Amino acid sequence: MGIKIWLTSFSPTTLTSAFSSVTLGTALAWYLNNKFNPIIYAITLIALLLAQAGVNLVHDYYDYLSGVDILYRASGFSHRPHPIIDLKLNPKDVLTVGYVFLAVAFMAGIYLFLLVGWPVLVLAIAGLIIGIGYSIPPLKFHYRGYGEVLAALAMGPLVTWGSYIVQTSIYTNPAPLIVGLPNGLFTLLILIGSGALELDACRAVGKITLVLLVGIRNTKYVVYASIAIMYLAIVFSAILHYLPYISLISLLLIPRTLRLAGPLLSGDEYVVRSRWRELRNLWAGPFSVRLVMLIIFIVSIIIARVYPPLSV
């Protein structure tokens, strides 16, 4: 029972972010450079899963400490179990486990640095700063209006790029940064959705999310821009031969993505608030859409490698 509670506390649905980006970066290394080391892939994946779980726990601890999650739970808009409030875990235990996970992940980064070189160390340090600084004073990125953007950058392009680098030792190829954009922008949409759900609680404690920074009226433009860049990145990836042309089948996911973001597109706070159940889908739905997109990319890469004419 205790293990199940702890596994739930990691917010396992969110871990698909790390899985998608690590797997995509590794697949690109195989597709573009014919490089694939399963042991390095396993180490990278485990390290990133631990890092994301650690950030989740540390973030939940500090949101609990600030009072924002207590107020949010009282509103009835909860979108996932909170390890302290809902699962009744000891706050200090939650924080300790979070830090242990981050420490183990960073040590794995050091090991990969010894194998590959300094770019991996730079990325590991950048990821650690973003992860720890997301909620922890004095940085508290997520309390200053730009935490969501940094999280999207870290969990999308940077993880995809890093996973490609550890497989190939090539850090000058822009392919993983561009191909990794959709993963990062899905993360941004998810965080914007949760920010909209937490509007009142964040206002009450002075937490400035991206939604509060730009205003609910302008949030729709951020969402439209994010979705446009997400799918344009896929088109450019195919044109530049970073992905096979058959990967453009993923464009069929555009209507689904727009439907998930629907509650945020009105620009009216009352409408957004009245559609909170749909907003909960915006938090959960993009994880499954991102996995479908990953499957399309992987299958298209395999087909193109088996039958090369399909890659051009």
N, C-alpha and C positions, 0 to 999 in steps of 0.2 A: 504493500500500500504506500509506504514511504517513497519508494522508488518511482511509483506512478505519479505521485504528487510532485516530486522534483522534476520529472520529465515534463509534466504539464507546465511547471513554473518557467521552463526555458522558452515558452511560447513556440512550440515546435513548428507551427505553420510558417512562422517567419524565417525559419532556417532554410526554407527552399530558396531564399535569396542567395545565400552563400553557395548552396549546391548548384544553382543555375549558373552563376558567374564562374565558379571554379571549373565546372564541367565544360562550359562554353569556351573558356580560354584554353583548356586542354585540347578540346576538339579542333580549335583553330590551329594549334601547334601541329597536330597530326595532318590537317588538311593542307595547310600552307607550307609546312616545312618537313613533313613526314617524320615528326618527332613525337614519341609517346613513351613515357616512363610510368608504368602503373604504380610503382612504389612512391614516386614523387607526387603523383596525383593523389594517392591515398593520404600522404602526409599533409599536403596542401588542403585537401578537403576537410580532414579532421581538425586541422588548425583553425580554419575559417569558421567551421561549425561551432567550435568551442569559443572562438572570439565573439561570434554573433550572440551565442547564448549568454556569454559573460556580459556583454554590453546590455542585453535585455534585462538581466538581473540587477546590474548596477543602476541602470536607468529607472527601473521600477522602484528600487530602494530610495533613490533621491526624489522621485515624484511622490512617493509616499511621505517622505520627510517634509517636503514642501507643502503638503496638504492637498495638492491638486488632484491626486488620485482618490483621496477620501471624498472630496466634493464631487468628483466625477461619478464615483460609484453611487453616491446619494441621488444623483440626477436620474438614475435608471437607464442610462444610455450605454452601459458597459458592452464592450465588443470582444473582450477576452478575459480569462481568469487572471487576477492579480495574485502574485505569489504570497504577499503578506496579508492583504485584505481578504481575499477569497479562499486561498489555500492554507491560510493560518501558519505560514512558515515564520520562523524567528527572523526579524529584520537583519540582525547582525550575521546570521547564517547566510541569508540571501546575499548580502554584500560580500562576505568572505568567499563564498563559492564563485561569485562573479569575478572577483579579483584573481582567484586561483585559475579559472578558465582563461582569463586574459594573459596571465603569466605563462601558462603552458603554451598558449598560441604564439606568444612572442618568442619563447624558446625554440619553437618549431621554425619560426621565421629566421632565427639566428642560424639554425642548422642548414636551412635552405640557402642562406647567405654564404655559408662556408662552401656550399656546393657550387653556387652559381656566381656570386659576386655582389658588389655593393648596391646595385639597383634594388635587389630584394630587401636589403636592410633599410633602405630609404623608404620603400613602400610599407614595410612592417612598422617603422616608426611613425609614418604618416597615419597609418590605420589605427595605431595605438592612441595617438593624440586625438584623432577624431572620435574614436570609441569612448575613451575615458572622458574627453572634454565635452561629450554630447550632453551630459547632465551634471557633471561634477564641477563644483566651484574651483577656481574662479572663472573657468572658461564658459561652462554652461551654454554651449552653442544652441541647444534646443530651447533655451529660455530667452534667446536674443533675436530670434526670427530667421536664422539661417542654418539651424541644425539639420533641417530636412534636406536642404540642398547638399550639405556636406555628406550626409548619410547616403544620398542618392549617388554622389560621386564615388564614395568609398565602395558601396556594395554593387556598383555597376562597372564602370570603366576601369577603376583601379584594381579591383579583384580579378576581373577578366584579363587585364594587362599583366598583372603579377603572375597569374596562373599560366599564362602564355610564356612569360620570361623564364620561369623555373623549368619549363620543359625544353626551351630552345636556346636559352642564354642570349636571346636577341631582344634588346630593349628599344630599338629605333624604329620598329615597325608600328605604324599607327593603327593597323587593322583591329587589334583587340580593344583599343579605346573606342573606335567607332562602332564596332559590332556589340560592345558592351553597353552602349548608351541605352538601348531599350530596357535592359535589366535595371539600370539605375533609375530610369524615369518611371518604371513601375513602382519602385520603392518610393519615389517622390509622391506619386498618386496615392499610395497607401497611407503615407504619413499626412498628406493633406486631408484625406478622409477622416483620419483619427483626430486631426486638429480641429476639424469642423464639428465633430461630435463633442469635443472637450471645450468648446468656446466659452461657456459660462464659468466653468471651473478655472480655466486659464486666466480669464479676466480677473477672477476673484483673488488669485494669488500673485498676479503680475507676471505670469508666464507669457512671453510673446512668441507665439508660433508663427509660421509663415502665413497662415490664414489671417491672423490678427495683424500681422505686419502690413500685408498688402490690402487687407479689407475683404470682406466676403463678396463685395460687388466685383472686385478685380480678380478674385480667385479663379473665376471662370476663364479668364484670359491665360492665366498660368497653366490651367488644366488643358485648354485647347493647344497652347504652344507645346506643352510636354508631349501630348499625343502626336502632334504633327512632327516634332523632332524625332520621336520614337520610331515612327514608321518611315520617315525620310532616311533615317540612319540605315534602315534595312535596305531601302532602294539603292542608296549610294554604296553600301557594302557589296551588293550584287554587281553594280556597274564597275566598281573598282576590283572585282574578282576576289574580294575577301570572303564572300559566300557564294555558293552556286546560285544561278538564276532561279532554280526551282525552289529556293528558299523564299521567294516572293509569294509563295502560297500563304505565308504568314500574314499577308496583308488582308486576308479574309477575316482576321481577328479584329479589324478596326471597328466594325459595328458593335461587337461585344464590349470592347474597351470603352467606347462612347456611352453605351448603356450603363456600364458600371459607374462612370463619372457623372451620369445624368443629374443626381441631386445637387451637384456643385455648379451646374451650368446655368442656373436661373439668375444668380447674382443677388438673390433676395434672401436675407437671413431667416425670415419667417418660413419661407418655402423650404429652405435647407433644413431648418429645425423640424419641420413637420414630416420630413422624409428621412428621419433618423434610421429607420429600419433598413432603408436602401443604402444609407451611408455605411452601415455595418457590412453590407455586401461589398462596398468599395474597399473596405479594409481586407476582407477575406478573398474576394473574387480575383484580384490581379495575381495572386499567388498561383492559382490554377491556370490562368491565361498565360502567365509567364512560363509555366512548365510545358504547356502545349506548344508555345513558341520554341522552347528549347528542343522539344522532340522533333519539330519540323526542321530546325536547323541541323540537328544531328543526323536525321534520316537523309536529308538532302546532301549532306557532306558525304555520308557513306555511299549513297547512290552515285554521286559525282566521282568518287574515288574508284568505284567499281566500273563505272561507264563514263570516262573522262569527257566525252563530247557534251554531257549535260552540265559541266561546270563552266561552260562559256556561252 
